[in-house]
Amino acid sequence: MTDSEAAAAAMALSLAQEYFHIPVVTRTYTTACVLTTAAMQLEVISPFQLYFNPELIIRRYQIWRLVTSFLFFGSLGSVKHEAESLTCGSYRYCRMLEEDCFRGRTADFVFLFLFGGILITLLGLFANIFFLGQAFIVMLVYVWSQRHPLLRMNFFGLLSFRAPLLPWVLMGCSLLLGNSVAVDLLGICVGHVYYFLEDVFPNQPGGRKLLTTPELLRVLFDQEDDSNRRLLQEDEDLQRRN
């Protein structure tokens, strides 16, 4: 093996290790988004096969649109419309949520995905929105920002603000760029519903927890997390003994 081949193999191994180091939910969702966008760029599929269309879903049983409308961030008129930046945004905030707020709670994070996706879909019936991915990302940004109320952020070195204002700053950017803010508002509303039911209402006098992760999700996802935690604990105990 030549030096260049060895370097390429080492780089490929490093990339593979980094890829599998990404938390499972973020890895799965981001991979699906990237593959969908790549298929669009290569003209393997068309946005007309992916967009949210209740009539086609109900009358022609094109159920896949309930999922694919969350995976592509373009538009019917422009395949590349903000797709790259929103895909990066999906990775960044999704990973920060999973590694921070939902560390060791994969089932709860999957439940956030399901809750937000279902509510965005239901509200999307009335909003006339073709692709729901941007609203989904804004929802994740809203939940993340509300759970980091003291974190200060800097916007292109021009504007400094606390994290809870981030969704509104992004909506303002959409407005300045001439885009519809309906998608951003949809994501903010759904994110606020989840945050209120999960973090605010249970801590109010007389409040209680209304959102409960189904046991099936815990069986599917948290058993692996429990196994990983036990293995880490055993490794730590072994190191202390040695």
C-alpha positions in Angstrom: 0.0 0.0 0.0 1.4 3.4 -1.0 1.6 6.4 1.4 -1.3 8.1 -0.4 -3.5 5.0 -0.1 -2.6 4.6 3.5 -3.5 8.3 4.1 -6.8 7.9 2.3 -7.6 4.7 4.3 -6.8 6.5 7.6 -8.9 9.5 6.6 -11.8 7.2 5.7 -11.5 5.4 9.0 -11.4 8.7 10.9 -14.5 9.9 9.1 -16.3 6.6 9.8 -15.4 6.8 13.5 -16.6 10.5 13.7 -19.8 9.6 11.9 -20.7 6.8 14.3 -19.8 9.0 17.2 -22.7 11.2 16.3 -25.8 10.4 18.5 -28.1 7.9 16.9 -31.2 10.1 16.3 -29.2 13.0 14.9 -27.2 10.6 12.8 -30.3 9.0 11.3 -32.2 12.2 10.6 -29.2 14.1 9.2 -28.2 11.2 7.0 -31.8 11.0 5.6 -31.7 14.7 4.9 -28.4 14.6 3.2 -29.3 11.6 1.0 -32.6 13.1 0.0 -30.9 16.4 -0.9 -28.2 14.5 -2.9 -30.8 12.5 -4.7 -32.5 15.8 -5.7 -29.3 17.3 -6.9 -28.6 14.2 -9.0 -32.2 14.3 -10.3 -32.8 10.8 -9.1 -36.0 12.0 -7.6 -38.2 15.1 -8.0 -39.5 17.5 -5.3 -42.9 16.8 -6.7 -42.5 13.2 -5.3 -41.7 14.5 -1.8 -43.8 17.6 -0.9 -46.6 17.6 1.6 -49.9 17.0 -0.2 -52.8 15.8 2.0 -54.9 14.9 -1.0 -52.3 12.6 -2.5 -51.6 11.1 0.9 -55.3 10.4 1.6 -56.7 9.5 -1.8 -53.6 7.9 -3.5 -52.1 6.5 -0.3 -48.7 8.2 -0.9 -47.9 7.8 2.8 -44.2 8.5 2.3 -44.9 12.2 1.9 -45.6 12.4 5.7 -41.9 11.7 6.1 -40.2 13.1 3.0 -41.7 16.5 3.5 -39.5 16.8 6.6 -36.3 15.6 4.8 -35.9 18.2 2.0 -35.4 21.9 2.7 -35.8 23.2 -0.9 -38.9 24.4 -2.7 -40.9 23.4 -5.7 -39.4 26.3 -7.6 -35.8 26.0 -6.5 -34.1 22.7 -5.6 -31.2 24.5 -3.9 -33.2 27.1 -2.0 -31.6 27.3 1.5 -31.2 23.5 1.4 -27.5 23.4 2.4 -27.8 25.9 5.3 -30.9 24.3 6.8 -29.4 20.8 6.5 -26.4 22.1 8.5 -28.8 23.7 11.0 -30.7 20.5 11.4 -27.4 18.7 12.3 -26.1 21.4 14.6 -29.2 22.0 16.8 -30.4 18.4 16.7 -27.0 17.2 17.9 -26.7 19.8 20.6 -30.2 18.8 21.9 -29.4 15.1 21.9 -26.0 15.4 23.5 -27.0 18.0 26.1 -30.7 18.1 27.1 -31.5 14.5 26.1 -28.2 12.8 27.0 -29.0 9.2 28.0 -32.7 9.8 27.1 -32.9 8.7 23.5 -36.6 7.6 23.8 -37.6 11.0 25.1 -35.8 12.6 22.1 -37.5 10.3 19.7 -40.8 11.3 21.3 -40.0 15.0 20.8 -39.5 14.1 17.1 -42.8 12.3 16.9 -44.8 14.9 18.9 -43.3 17.8 16.9 -43.7 16.1 13.5 -47.3 15.1 14.1 -48.3 18.6 15.4 -46.5 20.3 12.5 -48.2 18.0 10.0 -51.7 18.7 11.5 -51.1 22.5 11.5 -49.5 22.3 8.1 -52.9 21.2 6.7 -54.1 24.8 7.2 -50.8 26.7 6.5 -50.4 25.6 2.8 -46.8 24.7 3.4 -45.2 22.2 0.9 -42.1 21.3 2.9 -42.2 21.0 6.6 -38.5 20.5 7.4 -37.7 24.1 8.1 -40.6 24.3 10.6 -39.2 21.2 12.3 -35.7 22.7 12.6 -37.2 26.0 14.0 -39.0 23.9 16.5 -35.7 22.2 17.6 -34.0 25.6 17.8 -36.9 26.9 19.9 -36.7 24.1 22.4 -32.9 24.3 22.6 -33.0 28.1 23.1 -35.5 28.0 25.9 -33.4 25.5 27.8 -30.4 27.8 27.6 -31.9 31.1 28.7 -28.7 32.7 29.9 -26.5 31.8 26.9 -25.5 34.8 24.9 -25.2 34.5 21.1 -23.6 36.7 18.4 -25.2 37.1 15.0 -22.5 37.9 12.4 -20.7 40.1 14.9 -23.5 42.7 14.5 -26.1 41.6 17.0 -25.7 40.2 20.5 -28.7 38.6 22.3 -29.7 35.8 24.6 -30.5 32.3 23.2 -34.3 32.5 23.6 -34.4 35.3 21.0 -32.7 33.1 18.4 -35.9 31.7 16.7 -37.2 35.3 16.4 -33.9 36.5 14.9 -34.1 33.7 12.3 -37.6 34.7 11.5 -36.5 38.3 11.1 -33.8 37.1 8.6 -36.5 35.2 6.6 -38.6 38.4 6.5 -35.6 40.5 5.3 -34.8 37.9 2.6 -38.4 38.2 1.3 -39.4 34.7 2.5 -42.6 33.7 4.1 -42.5 33.7 7.9 -45.4 31.3 8.1 -42.9 28.3 8.3 -40.9 30.0 11.1 -44.1 30.8 13.0 -45.3 27.3 12.7 -42.0 25.9 14.1 -42.1 28.5 17.0 -45.7 27.6 17.9 -45.0 23.9 18.0 -41.8 24.3 19.9 -43.6 26.5 22.5 -46.3 23.9 22.9 -43.8 21.2 23.6 -41.7 23.5 25.9 -44.8 24.6 27.9 -46.2 21.1 28.3 -42.8 19.5 29.2 -40.9 22.2 31.1 -43.4 24.9 32.3 -46.8 23.5 33.2 -45.5 20.6 35.3 -43.7 23.1 37.6 -46.8 25.3 38.0 -49.0 25.1 41.1 -51.4 22.3 40.4 -49.6 21.4 37.2 -48.6 17.9 36.1 -46.7 16.2 33.4 -48.9 15.8 30.4 -46.3 14.4 27.9 -45.3 10.9 28.6 -42.9 8.9 26.4 -44.6 5.7 25.4 -43.2 2.6 27.0 -42.6 1.1 23.5 -40.0 3.8 22.7 -38.2 3.2 26.0 -38.0 -0.5 25.3 -36.7 0.2 21.8 -34.1 2.9 22.6 -33.4 3.2 26.3 -32.3 -0.3 26.9 -29.3 0.4 24.7 -28.6 3.6 26.6 -28.8 1.6 29.9 -26.4 -1.0 28.6 -23.9 1.7 27.5 -24.2 3.4 30.9 -23.5 0.1 32.7 -20.5 -0.6 30.5 -19.1 2.9 31.2 -19.6 2.4 34.9 -17.9 -1.0 34.8 -15.0 0.5 32.9 -14.7 3.3 35.5 -14.8 0.8 38.4 -12.2 -1.3 36.7 -9.9 1.7 36.2 -10.3 2.7 39.9 -9.4 -0.8 41.0 -6.3 -0.8 38.8 
